[in-house]
Amino acid sequence: MSLTDWLGREAATVARGLIGARLLVNGVGGTIVETEAYDPTDPASHSFGGPRPRNAAMFGPVGRAYVYRIYGAHWCFNIVCDRTKPGSAVLIRAVEPTEGLDVMAHRRGTDDPRQLCSGPGKLCQALGIDKTLDHAPLDAPPFLIEPGPPVAGLVVGPRIGITKGADTPWRFGLRGSPFLSRPFG
């Protein structure tokens, strides 16, 4: 199955499946340990209410990056998914850093591996993701995404930092990972 076929499934399925996948940007990154799913029927999604200039990537081809700034300070990286529901995406919340740790440490100003990619803003800073990668295809450089084996110990819970749709259990993580943005309650 091609990467775009794998990402063409519904958002919650893709979000679950990305736990344990390898994500590199220009050779820097690691294993995805936390995600959140969003689709256009979800009031918490940027695509709720239809396409706009800011969320245009979410309505484009599956397998593209959707990158946006939050709180005017931090970039967030999403993977556009679900061929049947344009406007669907998965937010990558945390990565266990395994490759390019020295580059990530320099970018983040810390060499504590738990502080490199444990949150969407930290992750984007560490991996060098910014608005220039919005709409970029994920099956070509600078990106490398490789599905991993099914993980034992997947944990599910409500998403973080939202008010609408907050109880939707579309946050997924690797149970016990010290690299999560926040522990599951």
Phi, psi and omega in degrees: 000132179289163179299317182292327174294317180297320180279351182284356179280174183294154191305314182294324178293316178296316181300318176296314183293336179284342176295122183096352177284156178265131178233121176233145172233114186052041176080006182245132177156217183172215185260128179291127181240354181204134180219166170221138180262147177215141173222169188291349177272355186267120181297345178274349184280144174297339181273351178299125183097358174101178183290143174217167181305319183296322186257015185307322181300328181295337181257006178269199183296147172298147178085024176246162176273139168242113183240129179218162179261137178245142180056021180067011187229327190237139174277148174233140184246126179235153176251119179288132185219183172063093178299332185274343181228082176306141184102007179263145179201162177239122175282128175271111185270326184203148179227139169278113185290129180228338185228131180077033182302324179294321178294314180298317180299319178296313181295325184267343181076024176210149175251013174282110184303331180288344181257003183282313189225026184267060179155152186299321179290316177300315181302313180295319178297313182296322183268356179074033180266128175214188186302336180296342180262000175299134182078355184294141176290137184272355179259021180214158177304144014274001185272148167220120175235124179234119176303145178256177176292157176305138182266143171270138177089037173285134179244145184233143178195183179289154180288166187249145169075021178232160177249317177279136179066020186297332183276354179296123185279065182246025170255131184233143180208167177272114183307129175080001181293132176281001184257006178294154177290327179203142178298153173280137183270000000 
